[in-house]
Amino acid sequence: MAEDDDRAAYWVRHVRYGVLLSEVSAWAVVAYVLMTTSPGHNNPFILALAGLAVVGSPALLLLPLADMMRDHRGPTMFYAWSGATTVLVIVGTRLDGGPSSPLDALLFLILTYMAVSYSPYGVVATGSVMTISYLLFVELPGLTTSGMFFVAVMAFFTMICAMASSNSWAAYDRQILLIRTQETLATTDPLTGIPNRRAFMDRLSAAVAAAAWGHQTAVCLVDLDGFKAVNDAGGHAAGDAMLTAVGVALGGAVRETDTVARLGGDEFAVLADVSAAFSGEELAERLRQAVAQVGSLAGMTASLGVAEVQPGDDVEDLMHRADVAMYRSKTAGGDRVTSPAF
C-alpha cells in the first residue's frame, strides 16, 4: 500500500479516523438501544456487539501500523475490519427487527469511509459483499418492495463511492507525481541531466556518515582545462554540448552506484566507492582519461583533485581538501591528478 513514509502516514491517519468513527457509531448504537422502544430495546446481544466495537477498534492502534502499511498486512487489516463491522451491523439490524431497524443506515457510513480510504476496486468488491449480505440475512426470505428499493440504493451508493474513490486516488497520484517531479528538478542539473550541487552535497553527507562504519569513498573535483576556448570557438551551444558530453564520459567511467554531479560552470564532482585495491588516485586518473578523450579534438583536458573520505570528516573541510588539490593540479599546468598534501 505504501512505498514511502508519507504514503504510510497517509494510511495510518485513515486508520485513526476509522477508529474514531467506529467509537462514535458504537456509542450511538448503545444510546439507541437503551432509549428506544424498538425490538432491540435493551437487547444484551446488540449491546455486546456495540461493546465489542468500542473495545476492539482502539486495539488497532496498538498494531505496528506504519510497518503494516508497507506490505500485504495493510490491505488485509482494512478488509478484515470492514468485514467485521459489516457483520456487527447486519447482526444488530437483524436483532433489532430486520428491515424496519434504522441500524442498517450504518452500512452507508461504512461505505462512505471506504470511499476515502479504499481503492475503487476495493470499494466495489466490499460494497457488493455488504449489499448481498444485507439481502440474504436481513431482507430474505420476506423481501418487500421497500427492501428491494433499499438494496438498489445500496448498490448505486456503492458505485458512487467507487467513483469518489477513483477521483481521490487519481488526485493523490497526481500530487505525488508533482512532488517527485519538483524534487527531481531541484536536485538535477538542467543542462546535463546529472545531479547538481545540492544533490551531491546530500550524498556526500551520507558518505561521511557511512565512513564511520568502514565504508570507503573518495571525492574527485574535476575542473576543465581549455573550456573557454571551446566557448569562444563554437559559441555557447558548443560549450553546452561539451559539458553534456563530459557528464556522460564521467558517468561511463564509474559505476552506476557512484555519483557524478555538475557543481556549476565547468566544474564537476564525483563521489565513488574506493578500496585498497582501487584507490581514489586511480579513480581520478580514470576520470582524467575520460575527459581527455572527449575533449581531444578541442584541446580540452581536466585538472582533478581527489580526497578520500575519512571517519569524522567535516563535509566542508573534505570539499576544501579536494578543492585545494584540484587547484594545485590547475596551477601545475592542468591535465593531471593531485591528492591533498598531509
C-alpha positions as CSV (number, residue, x, y, z in Angstrom):
1,M,0.0,0.0,0.0
2,A,2.8,2.4,0.9
3,E,6.1,2.9,-0.8
4,D,7.4,5.8,1.4
5,D,6.9,7.4,4.8
6,D,4.4,9.9,3.5
7,R,2.2,7.3,2.0
8,A,2.4,5.1,5.1
9,A,1.5,8.1,7.3
10,Y,-1.5,8.7,5.0
11,W,-2.9,5.3,5.7
12,V,-2.1,5.4,9.4
13,R,-4.2,8.6,9.6
14,H,-7.1,6.8,7.9
15,V,-6.9,4.1,10.5
16,R,-7.2,6.6,13.3
17,Y,-10.1,8.3,11.6
18,G,-11.8,4.9,11.2
19,V,-11.2,4.1,14.9
20,L,-12.8,7.4,15.9
21,L,-15.8,6.8,13.5
22,S,-16.2,3.2,14.9
23,E,-16.2,4.5,18.5
24,V,-18.8,7.2,17.9
25,S,-21.0,4.8,15.9
26,A,-20.8,2.1,18.6
27,W,-21.8,4.6,21.4
28,A,-24.6,5.9,19.2
29,V,-25.9,2.3,18.9
30,V,-25.7,1.9,22.7
31,A,-27.7,5.1,23.2
32,Y,-30.3,3.9,20.6
33,V,-30.8,0.5,22.2
34,L,-31.2,2.0,25.7
35,M,-33.5,4.8,24.7
36,T,-35.9,3.4,22.1
37,T,-38.8,1.0,22.2
38,S,-37.7,-0.9,19.1
39,P,-37.5,-4.8,19.2
40,G,-33.8,-4.3,20.1
41,H,-34.6,-2.3,23.2
42,N,-32.1,-3.3,26.0
43,N,-31.1,-6.3,23.9
44,P,-28.0,-7.7,25.6
45,F,-26.7,-9.1,22.3
46,I,-26.8,-5.8,20.5
47,L,-25.2,-4.1,23.5
48,A,-22.5,-6.8,23.5
49,L,-21.8,-6.2,19.8
50,A,-21.5,-2.4,20.4
51,G,-19.2,-3.1,23.3
52,L,-17.1,-5.3,21.1
53,A,-16.7,-2.4,18.7
54,V,-15.9,0.1,21.5
55,V,-13.2,-2.2,22.9
56,G,-11.9,-3.7,19.7
57,S,-11.5,-0.6,17.5
58,P,-8.9,1.2,19.6
59,A,-6.9,-2.1,19.8
60,L,-6.0,-1.5,16.1
61,L,-3.9,1.5,17.2
62,L,-1.6,-0.9,19.2
63,L,-0.5,-2.6,15.9
64,P,2.7,-1.6,14.1
65,L,0.6,0.3,11.6
66,A,3.4,2.2,9.8
67,D,5.2,-1.1,9.0
68,M,1.9,-2.9,8.1
69,M,1.0,-0.3,5.5
70,R,4.2,-1.2,3.6
71,D,3.1,-4.8,2.8
72,H,0.1,-7.1,2.4
73,R,-0.8,-6.8,6.1
74,G,-2.2,-3.3,5.4
75,P,-4.9,-4.3,2.9
76,T,-5.7,-7.4,4.9
77,M,-6.3,-5.4,8.0
78,F,-8.6,-2.9,6.2
79,Y,-10.7,-5.5,4.5
80,A,-11.0,-7.7,7.7
81,W,-12.0,-4.6,9.6
82,S,-14.7,-3.7,7.0
83,G,-15.9,-7.3,7.1
84,A,-16.1,-7.4,10.9
85,T,-18.0,-4.1,11.1
86,T,-20.4,-5.3,8.4
87,V,-21.1,-8.4,10.3
88,L,-21.8,-6.4,13.5
89,V,-24.2,-4.1,11.7
90,I,-26.1,-6.8,9.9
91,V,-26.5,-9.0,13.1
92,G,-27.5,-5.9,15.1
93,T,-30.0,-5.0,12.4
94,R,-31.5,-8.5,12.4
95,L,-31.8,-8.5,16.2
96,D,-33.5,-5.1,16.1
97,G,-36.3,-6.1,13.8
98,G,-34.7,-6.6,10.5
99,P,-35.7,-4.3,7.6
100,S,-37.6,-2.0,10.0
101,S,-34.4,-1.2,12.0
102,P,-32.6,2.1,11.4
103,L,-29.3,0.4,12.3
104,D,-28.8,-0.6,8.6
105,A,-28.0,3.0,7.9
106,L,-24.6,2.3,9.4
107,L,-23.8,0.3,6.3
108,F,-23.8,3.6,4.4
109,L,-21.4,5.1,6.9
110,I,-19.0,2.1,6.3
111,L,-19.3,2.7,2.5
112,T,-18.6,6.4,2.9
113,Y,-15.4,5.6,4.9
114,M,-14.4,3.2,2.3
115,A,-14.8,5.8,-0.4
116,V,-12.0,7.9,1.1
117,S,-9.8,5.0,2.2
118,Y,-10.1,2.1,-0.3
119,S,-9.2,1.7,-3.9
120,P,-12.1,1.8,-6.4
121,Y,-11.9,-2.0,-6.9
122,G,-11.8,-2.5,-3.1
123,V,-14.9,-0.3,-2.7
124,V,-16.8,-2.2,-5.4
125,A,-15.8,-5.6,-4.0
126,T,-16.6,-4.8,-0.4
127,G,-19.7,-2.9,-1.2
128,S,-21.0,-5.8,-3.2
129,V,-20.4,-8.2,-0.4
130,M,-22.2,-5.8,2.0
131,T,-25.2,-5.5,-0.3
132,I,-25.5,-9.2,-0.9
133,S,-25.1,-10.0,2.8
134,Y,-27.8,-7.5,3.7
135,L,-30.1,-9.0,1.1
136,L,-29.5,-12.6,2.3
137,F,-29.5,-12.1,6.1
138,V,-31.9,-9.2,6.6
139,E,-34.4,-8.9,3.8
140,L,-34.8,-12.6,2.8
141,P,-37.0,-14.6,2.8
142,G,-39.7,-12.0,3.1
143,L,-38.3,-9.5,0.5
144,T,-40.6,-6.5,0.1
145,T,-40.7,-3.6,-2.3
146,S,-39.1,-1.3,0.2
147,G,-36.4,-3.9,0.8
148,M,-35.7,-4.1,-2.9
149,F,-35.5,-0.3,-3.0
150,F,-33.0,-0.3,-0.1
151,V,-30.8,-2.9,-1.8
152,A,-30.9,-1.0,-5.1
153,V,-29.9,2.2,-3.2
154,M,-27.0,0.4,-1.6
155,A,-25.8,-0.9,-5.0
156,F,-26.0,2.6,-6.5
157,F,-24.3,4.2,-3.5
158,T,-21.5,1.6,-3.8
159,M,-20.9,2.8,-7.4
160,I,-20.9,6.4,-6.3
161,C,-18.4,5.7,-3.6
162,A,-16.2,3.8,-6.1
163,M,-16.3,6.9,-8.4
164,A,-15.3,9.1,-5.5
165,S,-12.5,6.7,-4.5
166,S,-11.2,6.7,-8.1
167,N,-11.1,10.5,-8.2
168,S,-9.4,10.6,-4.8
169,W,-6.7,8.1,-5.7
170,A,-6.1,9.9,-9.1
171,A,-5.7,13.2,-7.3
172,Y,-3.3,11.8,-4.8
173,D,-1.3,10.1,-7.5
174,R,-1.1,13.4,-9.4
175,Q,0.0,15.2,-6.2
176,I,2.8,12.6,-5.6
177,L,3.9,12.8,-9.2
178,L,4.1,16.6,-8.9
179,I,6.1,16.4,-5.7
180,R,8.5,13.8,-7.1
181,T,9.0,15.9,-10.3
182,Q,9.7,19.0,-8.2
183,E,12.2,17.0,-6.1
184,T,13.9,15.8,-9.2
185,L,14.1,19.2,-10.8
186,A,15.5,20.6,-7.5
187,T,18.4,18.0,-7.5
188,T,19.1,17.8,-11.2
189,D,21.3,20.0,-13.4
190,P,19.0,21.2,-16.2
191,L,21.8,21.2,-18.9
192,T,23.5,17.9,-18.4
193,G,20.7,15.9,-16.6
194,I,23.0,14.7,-13.9
195,P,22.8,15.6,-10.2
196,N,23.5,19.2,-9.2
197,R,25.5,20.6,-6.2
198,R,22.6,20.2,-3.8
199,A,22.2,16.5,-4.6
200,F,25.9,15.9,-4.5
201,M,26.3,17.6,-1.1
202,D,23.4,15.5,0.3
203,R,25.0,12.3,-0.9
204,L,28.4,13.4,0.3
205,S,27.0,13.9,3.8
206,A,25.6,10.4,3.7
207,A,29.1,9.1,2.6
208,V,30.7,10.9,5.5
209,A,28.3,9.2,7.9
210,A,28.9,5.8,6.3
211,A,32.7,6.3,6.7
212,A,32.2,5.7,10.4
213,W,31.1,2.2,9.6
214,G,34.1,1.4,7.4
215,H,32.6,2.4,4.0
216,Q,35.3,3.8,1.8
217,T,34.6,6.6,-0.7
218,A,36.5,9.3,-2.4
219,V,35.6,12.8,-3.7
220,C,37.1,13.9,-7.0
221,L,36.7,17.5,-8.2
222,V,37.0,18.0,-11.9
223,D,37.7,21.4,-13.4
224,L,38.0,21.6,-17.2
225,D,41.2,23.0,-18.8
226,G,40.6,25.0,-22.0
227,F,36.9,25.1,-21.8
228,K,36.8,28.8,-22.5
229,A,38.4,28.2,-25.9
230,V,35.5,25.8,-26.7
231,N,33.0,28.5,-26.0
232,D,35.0,31.1,-27.9
233,A,35.4,28.9,-31.0
234,G,31.9,27.4,-31.2
235,G,29.7,29.6,-29.0
236,H,27.6,28.7,-26.0
237,A,25.9,25.9,-27.9
238,A,29.2,24.1,-28.4
239,G,30.1,24.7,-24.8
240,D,26.8,23.3,-23.6
241,A,27.3,20.2,-25.8
242,M,30.8,19.7,-24.4
243,L,29.6,20.0,-20.8
244,T,26.9,17.4,-21.6
245,A,29.5,15.1,-23.2
246,V,31.8,15.4,-20.2
247,G,29.0,14.4,-17.9
248,V,28.3,11.3,-20.0
249,A,32.0,10.5,-20.1
250,L,32.4,10.8,-16.3
251,G,29.4,8.7,-15.8
252,G,30.8,6.0,-18.0
253,A,34.0,5.9,-16.1
254,V,32.3,5.0,-12.8
255,R,29.8,2.5,-11.5
256,E,26.0,3.2,-11.6
257,T,26.0,3.4,-7.8
258,D,28.6,6.2,-7.8
259,T,27.6,9.9,-8.2
260,V,28.6,12.3,-11.0
261,A,27.4,15.8,-10.5
262,R,27.9,19.2,-12.0
263,L,28.7,21.8,-9.4
264,G,28.4,24.7,-11.7
265,G,30.1,26.3,-14.7
266,D,32.7,23.8,-16.0
267,E,33.3,22.2,-12.6
268,F,32.1,18.6,-11.9
269,A,32.4,16.3,-8.9
270,V,32.4,12.6,-8.5
271,L,31.7,10.6,-5.3
272,A,32.7,7.0,-5.7
273,D,33.5,3.9,-3.7
274,V,37.1,3.0,-3.4
275,S,39.1,0.3,-1.7
276,A,42.6,-0.9,-1.0
277,A,42.7,-2.4,-4.5
278,F,41.3,0.7,-6.2
279,S,42.3,4.0,-4.7
280,G,41.0,7.5,-5.1
281,E,44.0,8.4,-7.2
282,E,43.3,5.5,-9.6
283,L,39.7,6.6,-9.8
284,A,40.7,10.2,-10.6
285,E,43.2,9.1,-13.2
286,R,40.4,7.1,-15.0
287,L,38.2,10.2,-14.9
288,R,41.1,12.4,-16.3
289,Q,41.5,10.0,-19.2
290,A,37.7,10.0,-19.9
291,V,37.7,13.8,-20.1
292,A,40.8,13.9,-22.2
293,Q,39.3,11.5,-24.7
294,V,36.1,13.6,-25.0
295,G,38.0,16.9,-25.3
296,S,40.8,15.7,-27.6
297,L,39.6,17.4,-30.7
298,A,39.0,20.7,-28.9
299,G,42.3,20.5,-26.9
300,M,40.4,20.3,-23.6
301,T,41.6,18.4,-20.6
302,A,40.8,18.4,-16.9
303,S,42.5,19.2,-13.6
304,L,41.5,16.9,-10.8
305,G,41.8,17.0,-7.0
306,V,40.9,13.9,-5.0
307,A,40.3,13.4,-1.3
308,E,39.3,10.2,0.3
309,V,36.5,10.4,2.9
310,Q,37.8,9.8,6.5
311,P,35.8,8.8,9.6
312,G,34.8,12.0,11.4
313,D,35.3,14.2,8.3
314,D,33.5,17.6,8.1
315,V,31.8,17.9,4.7
316,E,33.1,21.5,4.1
317,D,36.7,20.5,5.2
318,L,36.5,17.5,2.9
319,M,35.4,19.6,-0.1
320,H,38.1,22.2,0.8
321,R,40.8,19.4,0.7
322,A,39.7,18.3,-2.7
323,D,39.4,21.8,-4.0
324,V,42.9,22.7,-2.8
325,A,44.3,19.6,-4.5
326,M,42.4,20.4,-7.7
327,Y,43.8,24.0,-7.7
328,R,47.3,22.6,-7.4
329,S,46.6,20.5,-10.5
330,K,45.4,23.6,-12.2
331,T,48.4,25.7,-11.3
332,A,50.8,22.9,-12.3
333,G,49.6,23.1,-15.9
334,G,46.4,21.0,-15.8
335,D,45.6,17.6,-17.2
336,R,46.7,15.9,-14.0
337,V,45.6,14.4,-10.7
338,T,46.6,15.8,-7.3
339,S,45.9,14.4,-3.8
340,P,45.9,16.6,-0.6
341,A,49.3,17.1,0.9
342,F,49.1,16.0,4.5
